[in-house]
Amino acid sequence: MSNSPYVSGFDMPGAALGPELETVLVALLDRVPDAAWQQALLSQSKRFVAAQGITQLRLIGTHLHLVGPAARLRLAAAAVQKLVADVSRAALLARLQQRGTAQAPAPAEIERALAAHAQADVRNDEVRAVARVPQLQDLLAKVCSVTGMRFAAVARVAEHRWTTCAVNDLLDFGLQPGQDLILETTICRELRPGQTTAFGQASAHPLYARHHTPKIYGFESHISVPLMLGDGRLFGSLCALDPKPVPMDEAVIAQVQAVAAAISSHLVLETAPAPQVAD
């Protein structure tokens, strides 16, 4: 059995934080890494910290702690998953060299150690699938126009990740296609087929005034509409948000739903489906 861990989830404080205020992101590993893995992490940690613009990376048991500006940590999920995969690969090679079997690695062990690398390819396929939607940027611009919100995106929502596939970003929010947000910090974690979530002012909403997501990302208005594949599977969401309150009524919601239906009608995934959001 491999000694290489994988990221089973993330935890981030659900408090309102300024983008430059330091906080902690915790990546939850499925097991305590062995000495070879910890050594491989140590050899890569300095480079990772510098590349991500954070101040600290440390391993405590099964918890990988990242310390840095909240704005950077909110976008760090994919980079952390890649780091864990890279460290697992380096640790595996070190173990094999110690055993004198570097030329004959165990296929199952390598498959586990490299599994996370395949996620990057999956994300690329998903981004390309969305990019094939005709007049996609015009559709996202229309969402911003009819809602009055200055950020709109198409996102892939899978069991453990929320991946940006296309954006119209008038807020300089900073998300690029292929980047992840931590699913646990998104309203799309609660996404269900046929169910639209919409509110014009989170701070005055009976439910979302207490919800952690508007506090973490600092928005007041939001809409999220499910995007469906032709076979009935959930692909993800068409969503929009803004730090300012905006009027929200049935006519606005219907127009965004119409855009979501237009996008859904052109979505085709040519790769194996990602896991659906767990109940």
C-alpha contacts under 8 A as a table, 3 or more apart, distances in Angstrom:
res1	aa1	res2	aa2	distance
1	M	109	E	7.05
2	S	109	E	5.47
2	S	112	R	7.25
2	S	113	A	7.72
3	N	33	P	6.39
3	N	34	D	6.27
3	N	37	W	7.98
4	S	33	P	6.30
4	S	34	D	7.67
4	S	37	W	6.93
4	S	88	S	5.40
4	S	91	A	7.75
4	S	92	L	7.65
4	S	112	R	7.64
4	S	113	A	6.17
5	P	29	L	5.91
5	P	30	D	5.70
5	P	31	R	5.60
5	P	32	V	7.26
5	P	33	P	6.20
5	P	84	V	7.66
5	P	88	S	7.32
6	Y	29	L	5.56
6	Y	30	D	5.91
6	Y	31	R	7.88
6	Y	81	Q	7.80
6	Y	84	V	6.71
6	Y	85	A	7.46
6	Y	116	A	7.76
7	V	10	F	7.82
7	V	27	A	6.38
7	V	28	L	5.66
7	V	29	L	4.67
7	V	30	D	6.43
7	V	81	Q	6.48
7	V	84	V	7.42
8	S	27	A	7.71
8	S	28	L	5.60
8	S	29	L	5.59
8	S	30	D	5.77
8	S	160	H	7.85
9	G	27	A	6.11
9	G	28	L	5.18
9	G	29	L	7.39
9	G	160	H	6.84
10	F	25	L	7.25
10	F	26	V	5.66
10	F	27	A	4.62
10	F	28	L	5.68
10	F	77	A	7.92
10	F	182	I	6.73
10	F	184	E	7.15
11	D	25	L	6.10
11	D	26	V	5.12
11	D	27	A	6.57
11	D	28	L	7.53
11	D	184	E	7.45
12	M	24	V	6.57
12	M	25	L	4.99
12	M	26	V	6.41
12	M	185	T	7.66
13	P	23	T	7.77
13	P	24	V	7.44
13	P	25	L	7.73
14	G	185	T	7.78
14	G	212	H	5.07
14	G	213	T	7.20
14	G	215	K	6.91
14	G	216	I	5.82
15	A	212	H	6.90
15	A	215	K	6.00
15	A	216	I	5.86
16	A	215	K	4.67
16	A	216	I	5.21
16	A	217	Y	7.73
16	A	218	G	7.01
17	L	21	L	6.35
17	L	70	A	6.76
17	L	215	K	7.72
17	L	216	I	6.54
18	G	21	L	5.32
18	G	70	A	7.02
18	G	71	A	7.78
19	P	69	P	6.21
19	P	70	A	5.15
19	P	71	A	4.46
19	P	72	R	7.82
20	E	69	P	4.83
20	E	70	A	6.17
20	E	71	A	6.57
21	L	68	G	7.76
21	L	69	P	5.23
21	L	70	A	5.92
22	E	67	V	6.66
22	E	68	G	4.80
22	E	69	P	4.29
22	E	70	A	5.71
23	T	67	V	5.79
23	T	68	G	5.80
23	T	69	P	6.27
23	T	70	A	5.73
24	V	65	H	6.51
24	V	66	L	5.54
24	V	67	V	4.66
24	V	68	G	6.69
24	V	70	A	7.84
24	V	73	L	7.73
25	L	65	H	5.87
25	L	66	L	5.10
25	L	67	V	6.55
25	L	73	L	6.31
26	V	63	H	6.14
26	V	64	L	5.54
26	V	65	H	4.68
26	V	66	L	6.31
27	A	63	H	5.85
27	A	64	L	5.00
27	A	65	H	6.54
27	A	80	V	7.61
28	L	62	T	6.13
28	L	63	H	5.05
28	L	64	L	6.51
29	L	32	V	7.24
29	L	62	T	5.01
29	L	63	H	6.10
29	L	64	L	7.33
30	D	62	T	6.82
31	R	62	T	5.75
32	V	61	G	5.57
32	V	62	T	4.90
33	P	36	A	7.97
33	P	37	W	5.74
33	P	38	Q	6.40
33	P	61	G	7.80
33	P	62	T	7.35
34	D	37	W	5.41
34	D	38	Q	6.33
35	A	38	Q	5.08
35	A	39	Q	6.11
36	A	39	Q	5.17
36	A	40	A	6.22
36	A	91	A	5.27
36	A	92	L	7.91
36	A	94	A	6.93
36	A	95	R	6.90
37	W	40	A	5.06
37	W	41	L	6.17
37	W	87	V	6.50
37	W	88	S	6.32
37	W	90	A	7.73
37	W	91	A	4.86
37	W	92	L	7.89
38	Q	41	L	5.03
38	Q	42	L	6.19
39	Q	42	L	5.04
39	Q	43	S	6.39
39	Q	91	A	7.76
40	A	43	S	5.19
40	A	44	Q	6.54
40	A	87	V	5.57
40	A	88	S	7.82
40	A	90	A	6.17
40	A	91	A	5.69
41	L	44	Q	5.23
41	L	45	S	5.77
41	L	87	V	5.64
42	L	45	S	5.25
42	L	46	K	7.60
43	S	46	K	7.26
44	Q	47	R	5.65
44	Q	48	F	6.26
44	Q	87	V	7.54
45	S	48	F	5.03
45	S	49	V	6.06
45	S	57	L	6.60
46	K	49	V	5.24
46	K	50	A	6.35
47	R	50	A	5.27
47	R	51	A	6.12
48	F	51	A	5.10
48	F	52	Q	6.07
48	F	83	L	7.80
49	V	52	Q	5.37
49	V	53	G	6.05
49	V	54	I	5.34
49	V	55	T	6.38
49	V	56	Q	6.41
49	V	57	L	6.69
50	A	53	G	5.27
50	A	54	I	6.71
50	A	55	T	7.97
52	Q	72	R	7.34
52	Q	76	A	7.73
53	G	68	G	7.40
53	G	72	R	7.30
54	I	66	L	7.34
54	I	67	V	6.12
54	I	68	G	4.31
54	I	69	P	6.65
54	I	72	R	7.43
54	I	73	L	7.95
55	T	66	L	7.82
55	T	67	V	5.67
55	T	68	G	5.21
56	Q	65	H	7.86
56	Q	66	L	5.80
56	Q	67	V	4.99
56	Q	68	G	6.89
57	L	64	L	7.22
57	L	65	H	5.68
57	L	66	L	4.73
57	L	67	V	6.48
58	R	64	L	5.90
58	R	65	H	5.25
58	R	66	L	6.78
59	L	62	T	7.26
59	L	63	H	5.89
59	L	64	L	4.54
59	L	65	H	6.12
60	I	63	H	5.16
60	I	64	L	6.29
60	I	65	H	7.42
61	G	64	L	7.93
66	L	73	L	7.61
67	V	73	L	7.90
68	G	72	R	7.09
68	G	73	L	6.63
69	P	72	R	5.54
69	P	73	L	6.39
70	A	73	L	5.13
70	A	74	R	6.15
71	A	74	R	5.50
71	A	75	L	7.10
72	R	75	L	5.52
72	R	76	A	6.39
73	L	76	A	4.96
73	L	77	A	7.71
74	R	77	A	7.38
74	R	181	L	6.26
74	R	182	I	6.89
75	L	78	A	7.61
75	L	175	L	7.66
75	L	179	Q	7.09
75	L	180	D	6.21
75	L	181	L	5.46
75	L	182	I	7.52
76	A	79	A	5.28
76	A	80	V	6.12
76	A	180	D	7.37
76	A	181	L	7.41
77	A	80	V	5.22
77	A	81	Q	6.32
77	A	180	D	5.91
77	A	181	L	6.22
77	A	182	I	5.92
78	A	81	Q	5.13
78	A	82	K	6.22
78	A	179	Q	6.57
78	A	180	D	5.58
78	A	181	L	7.94
79	A	82	K	5.10
79	A	83	L	6.09
80	V	83	L	4.96
80	V	84	V	6.22
81	Q	84	V	5.21
81	Q	85	A	6.28
81	Q	116	A	6.82
82	K	85	A	5.04
82	K	86	D	6.05
82	K	116	A	6.79
82	K	117	H	6.68
83	L	86	D	5.06
83	L	87	V	6.02
84	V	87	V	5.14
84	V	88	S	6.02
85	A	88	S	5.04
85	A	89	R	6.23
85	A	113	A	6.40
85	A	114	L	6.07
85	A	115	A	7.46
85	A	116	A	5.51
85	A	117	H	6.34
86	D	89	R	5.16
86	D	90	A	6.31
86	D	114	L	7.90
87	V	90	A	5.11
87	V	91	A	6.02
88	S	91	A	5.09
88	S	92	L	6.02
88	S	113	A	5.34
88	S	114	L	7.47
89	R	92	L	5.13
89	R	93	L	6.33
89	R	110	I	7.67
89	R	113	A	5.58
89	R	114	L	6.41
90	A	93	L	5.27
90	A	94	A	6.24
91	A	94	A	5.01
91	A	95	R	6.20
92	L	95	R	5.13
92	L	96	L	6.22
92	L	110	I	7.49
92	L	113	A	7.22
93	L	96	L	5.08
93	L	97	Q	6.11
93	L	102	A	6.80
94	A	97	Q	5.15
94	A	98	Q	6.24
95	R	98	Q	5.11
95	R	99	R	6.36
96	L	99	R	5.08
96	L	100	G	6.14
96	L	101	T	5.22
96	L	102	A	4.85
96	L	105	P	6.79
97	Q	100	G	4.90
97	Q	101	T	5.99
97	Q	102	A	4.99
98	Q	101	T	7.72
99	R	102	A	7.60
101	T	104	A	5.27
101	T	105	P	6.49
102	A	105	P	6.12
105	P	109	E	7.61
105	P	110	I	7.07
106	A	109	E	5.35
106	A	110	I	6.32
107	P	110	I	5.18
107	P	111	E	6.02
108	A	111	E	5.03
108	A	112	R	6.36
109	E	112	R	5.32
109	E	113	A	6.21
110	I	113	A	4.99
110	I	114	L	6.01
111	E	114	L	5.37
111	E	115	A	5.76
112	R	115	A	5.14
113	A	116	A	7.46
114	L	117	H	5.47
114	L	118	A	7.33
115	A	118	A	5.65
115	A	119	Q	7.44
116	A	119	Q	5.36
116	A	120	A	7.65
117	H	120	A	5.80
117	H	121	D	7.43
118	A	121	D	5.24
118	A	122	V	6.37
119	Q	122	V	4.93
119	Q	123	R	6.19
120	A	123	R	5.12
120	A	124	N	6.32
121	D	124	N	5.07
121	D	125	D	6.29
122	V	125	D	5.12
122	V	126	E	6.27
122	V	271	T	7.35
123	R	126	E	5.04
123	R	127	V	6.17
123	R	163	T	7.30
123	R	178	G	5.84
124	N	127	V	5.14
124	N	128	R	6.16
124	N	178	G	6.56
125	D	128	R	5.13
125	D	129	A	6.12
125	D	269	L	7.61
125	D	270	E	7.67
125	D	271	T	7.12
126	E	129	A	5.01
126	E	130	V	6.38
126	E	156	R	7.27
126	E	165	C	6.81
126	E	269	L	6.91
127	V	130	V	5.29
127	V	131	A	6.13
127	V	164	T	7.73
127	V	165	C	4.59
127	V	166	A	7.16
127	V	177	P	6.51
127	V	178	G	6.44
128	R	131	A	4.91
128	R	132	R	6.38
129	A	132	R	5.49
129	A	133	V	7.40
129	A	267	L	6.33
129	A	268	V	6.13
129	A	269	L	6.15
129	A	270	E	7.99
130	V	133	V	5.59
130	V	154	V	7.76
130	V	165	C	6.37
130	V	166	A	7.12
130	V	267	L	6.42
131	A	134	P	7.92
131	A	136	L	7.04
131	A	165	C	7.77
131	A	166	A	7.29
132	R	266	H	7.68
132	R	267	L	7.87
133	V	136	L	5.54
133	V	263	I	6.38
133	V	266	H	5.56
133	V	267	L	6.80
134	P	266	H	7.80
135	Q	138	D	5.29
135	Q	139	L	6.35
136	L	139	L	5.08
136	L	140	L	6.35
136	L	263	I	7.62
137	Q	140	L	5.07
137	Q	141	A	6.07
137	Q	167	V	7.73
137	Q	168	N	6.91
138	D	141	A	4.99
138	D	142	K	6.12
139	L	142	K	5.00
139	L	143	V	6.44
139	L	259	V	6.51
140	L	143	V	5.09
140	L	144	C	6.53
140	L	152	A	5.88
140	L	153	A	6.81
140	L	167	V	7.16
140	L	168	N	5.91
141	A	144	C	5.14
141	A	145	S	6.19
141	A	152	A	7.56
141	A	168	N	6.34
142	K	145	S	4.88
142	K	146	V	6.09
143	V	146	V	5.43
143	V	147	T	6.02
143	V	149	M	7.85
143	V	152	A	6.68
143	V	240	A	7.36
143	V	255	Q	7.96
143	V	256	V	6.03
143	V	259	V	7.46
144	C	147	T	5.41
144	C	148	G	5.51
144	C	149	M	5.00
144	C	150	R	5.58
144	C	151	F	6.56
144	C	152	A	6.24
144	C	168	N	7.95
144	C	240	A	7.18
145	S	148	G	5.39
145	S	149	M	7.23
146	V	252	V	6.40
146	V	255	Q	7.38
146	V	256	V	7.78
147	T	246	V	7.35
147	T	247	P	7.79
147	T	248	M	7.46
147	T	252	V	6.26
148	G	246	V	6.44
149	M	152	A	7.53
149	M	221	S	7.40
149	M	222	H	7.90
149	M	240	A	6.39
149	M	241	L	5.55
149	M	242	D	5.02
149	M	246	V	7.29
150	R	168	N	7.81
150	R	169	D	6.45
150	R	170	L	5.03
150	R	171	L	5.81
150	R	240	A	7.51
150	R	241	L	6.71
150	R	242	D	5.75
151	F	167	V	7.37
151	F	168	N	5.77
151	F	169	D	4.69
151	F	170	L	5.83
151	F	171	L	6.20
151	F	173	F	7.70
151	F	240	A	5.38
151	F	241	L	5.48
151	F	242	D	6.41
152	A	167	V	5.77
152	A	168	N	5.20
152	A	169	D	6.51
152	A	238	L	7.41
152	A	239	C	5.62
152	A	240	A	4.13
152	A	241	L	6.68
153	A	164	T	6.99
153	A	165	C	7.32
153	A	166	A	5.49
153	A	167	V	4.26
153	A	168	N	6.24
153	A	238	L	5.89
153	A	239	C	5.47
153	A	240	A	6.37
154	V	164	T	6.36
154	V	165	C	5.50
154	V	166	A	5.20
154	V	167	V	6.53
154	V	236	G	7.47
154	V	237	S	5.85
154	V	238	L	4.69
154	V	239	C	6.51
155	A	162	W	6.42
155	A	163	T	5.39
155	A	164	T	4.63
155	A	165	C	5.29
155	A	166	A	7.15
155	A	236	G	5.48
155	A	237	S	5.34
155	A	238	L	6.52
155	A	239	C	7.72
156	R	161	R	7.98
156	R	162	W	5.76
156	R	163	T	5.06
156	R	164	T	6.53
156	R	165	C	6.69
156	R	235	F	5.83
156	R	236	G	4.31
156	R	237	S	6.66
157	V	161	R	6.14
157	V	162	W	4.73
157	V	163	T	6.55
157	V	183	L	7.94
157	V	188	C	7.08
157	V	189	R	7.64
157	V	235	F	6.44
157	V	236	G	4.42
157	V	237	S	7.03
157	V	276	Q	7.62
157	V	277	V	7.14
158	A	161	R	5.33
158	A	162	W	6.44
158	A	235	F	7.89
158	A	236	G	7.48
158	A	274	A	5.90
158	A	275	P	5.54
158	A	276	Q	5.26
158	A	277	V	5.53
159	E	274	A	7.60
159	E	275	P	5.37
159	E	276	Q	5.34
159	E	277	V	4.41
159	E	278	A	6.09
160	H	182	I	7.88
160	H	183	L	6.05
160	H	277	V	7.76
161	R	180	D	6.54
161	R	181	L	6.83
161	R	182	I	6.13
161	R	183	L	4.90
162	W	180	D	5.42
162	W	181	L	5.38
162	W	182	I	6.47
162	W	183	L	5.23
162	W	186	T	7.84
162	W	188	C	7.75
163	T	177	P	7.59
163	T	178	G	5.98
163	T	179	Q	5.62
163	T	180	D	4.33
163	T	181	L	6.48
164	T	167	V	7.34
164	T	175	L	7.02
164	T	176	Q	6.52
164	T	177	P	4.87
164	T	178	G	5.41
164	T	179	Q	5.47
164	T	180	D	6.15
164	T	181	L	7.93
165	C	176	Q	7.75
165	C	177	P	4.56
165	C	178	G	5.88
165	C	179	Q	7.97
166	A	176	Q	7.39
166	A	177	P	5.39
167	V	175	L	7.58
167	V	176	Q	7.13
167	V	177	P	7.16
169	D	172	D	5.79
169	D	173	F	6.53
169	D	174	G	7.70
170	L	173	F	7.81
171	L	242	D	7.92
175	L	179	Q	6.46
176	Q	179	Q	5.68
181	L	185	T	7.52
181	L	186	T	7.56
182	I	185	T	5.51
182	I	186	T	6.95
183	L	186	T	5.33
183	L	188	C	7.34
183	L	189	R	5.80
184	E	189	R	6.29
185	T	189	R	7.78
185	T	212	H	7.28
185	T	213	T	5.54
185	T	216	I	7.46
186	T	189	R	5.70
186	T	213	T	5.70
187	I	190	E	5.81
187	I	191	L	7.18
187	I	213	T	6.36
188	C	191	L	4.69
188	C	224	S	7.34
188	C	237	S	7.34
189	R	277	V	7.01
191	L	195	Q	7.05
191	L	226	P	6.88
191	L	237	S	7.87
191	L	277	V	7.71
192	R	195	Q	5.52
192	R	226	P	6.89
192	R	234	L	7.89
193	P	226	P	5.82
193	P	227	L	7.86
193	P	228	M	7.43
193	P	234	L	6.38
194	G	225	V	7.86
194	G	226	P	6.45
195	Q	225	V	6.89
195	Q	226	P	6.79
196	T	223	I	7.28
196	T	224	S	5.76
196	T	225	V	4.74
196	T	226	P	6.79
197	T	222	H	7.76
197	T	223	I	5.52
197	T	224	S	5.18
197	T	225	V	6.69
198	A	221	S	7.76
198	A	222	H	5.60
198	A	223	I	4.16
198	A	224	S	6.42
198	A	248	M	7.53
198	A	253	I	7.51
199	F	202	A	6.42
199	F	205	H	7.35
199	F	221	S	5.68
199	F	222	H	5.59
199	F	223	I	6.54
199	F	248	M	6.37
200	G	220	E	6.67
200	G	221	S	4.40
200	G	222	H	6.49
200	G	245	P	5.36
200	G	246	V	4.99
200	G	247	P	5.54
200	G	248	M	5.10
201	Q	204	A	5.65
201	Q	205	H	6.29
201	Q	220	E	4.80
201	Q	221	S	5.15
201	Q	244	K	7.76
201	Q	245	P	4.81
201	Q	246	V	6.88
202	A	205	H	5.00
202	A	208	Y	5.15
202	A	209	A	5.10
202	A	214	P	6.91
202	A	219	F	7.59
202	A	220	E	4.76
202	A	221	S	6.24
202	A	245	P	7.85
203	S	208	Y	6.91
203	S	209	A	4.36
203	S	210	R	7.91
203	S	220	E	6.64
204	A	208	Y	7.88
204	A	209	A	5.91
205	H	208	Y	5.32
205	H	209	A	5.20
206	P	209	A	6.11
206	P	210	R	7.83
207	L	210	R	6.05
207	L	211	H	6.70
208	Y	211	H	4.58
208	Y	212	H	7.99
208	Y	214	P	7.46
211	H	214	P	6.57
211	H	215	K	7.28
212	H	215	K	5.28
212	H	216	I	6.18
213	T	216	I	5.16
213	T	217	Y	6.26
214	P	217	Y	5.41
214	P	218	G	5.31
214	P	219	F	5.08
214	P	220	E	6.51
215	K	218	G	5.08
215	K	219	F	7.09
218	G	243	P	5.93
219	F	222	H	7.45
219	F	241	L	6.45
219	F	242	D	5.24
219	F	243	P	3.79
219	F	244	K	6.72
220	E	241	L	7.48
220	E	242	D	6.14
220	E	243	P	4.97
220	E	244	K	5.45
220	E	245	P	5.22
221	S	241	L	5.38
221	S	242	D	5.32
221	S	243	P	6.60
221	S	244	K	6.42
221	S	245	P	5.18
221	S	246	V	6.13
222	H	239	C	7.26
222	H	240	A	5.52
222	H	241	L	4.26
222	H	242	D	6.71
223	I	239	C	5.40
223	I	240	A	5.34
223	I	241	L	6.61
223	I	253	I	7.87
224	S	237	S	6.12
224	S	238	L	5.64
224	S	239	C	4.17
224	S	240	A	6.62
225	V	237	S	5.37
225	V	238	L	5.20
225	V	239	C	6.28
225	V	256	V	7.54
225	V	257	Q	6.34
225	V	260	A	6.61
226	P	234	L	7.09
226	P	235	F	7.62
226	P	236	G	5.83
226	P	237	S	4.40
226	P	238	L	6.39
226	P	260	A	7.31
227	L	234	L	6.22
227	L	235	F	5.52
227	L	236	G	5.18
227	L	237	S	4.96
227	L	238	L	6.54
227	L	260	A	6.14
227	L	261	A	7.20
227	L	263	I	7.43
227	L	264	S	5.38
228	M	232	G	5.98
228	M	233	R	5.76
228	M	234	L	4.67
228	M	235	F	5.31
228	M	236	G	7.16
228	M	264	S	5.47
228	M	267	L	7.91
229	L	232	G	5.44
229	L	233	R	5.31
229	L	234	L	6.20
229	L	235	F	6.01
229	L	264	S	6.15
229	L	265	S	7.49
229	L	267	L	6.03
229	L	268	V	6.67
229	L	269	L	7.94
230	G	233	R	7.33
230	G	264	S	7.65
230	G	265	S	7.07
230	G	267	L	7.52
230	G	268	V	7.49
234	L	276	Q	7.05
237	S	260	A	7.99
238	L	260	A	6.09
242	D	245	P	7.21
248	M	252	V	6.34
248	M	253	I	7.34
249	D	252	V	5.49
249	D	253	I	6.36
250	E	253	I	5.02
250	E	254	A	6.01
251	A	254	A	5.14
251	A	255	Q	6.38
252	V	255	Q	5.25
252	V	256	V	6.47
253	I	256	V	5.26
253	I	257	Q	6.15
254	A	257	Q	4.99
254	A	258	A	6.17
255	Q	258	A	5.06
255	Q	259	V	6.48
256	V	259	V	5.08
256	V	260	A	6.24
257	Q	260	A	4.94
257	Q	261	A	6.17
258	A	261	A	5.07
258	A	262	A	6.30
259	V	262	A	5.05
259	V	263	I	6.30
260	A	263	I	5.13
260	A	264	S	6.03
261	A	264	S	5.02
261	A	265	S	6.16
262	A	265	S	5.32
262	A	266	H	7.10
263	I	266	H	5.62
263	I	267	L	6.56
264	S	267	L	5.17
269	L	272	A	7.69
269	L	273	P	7.41
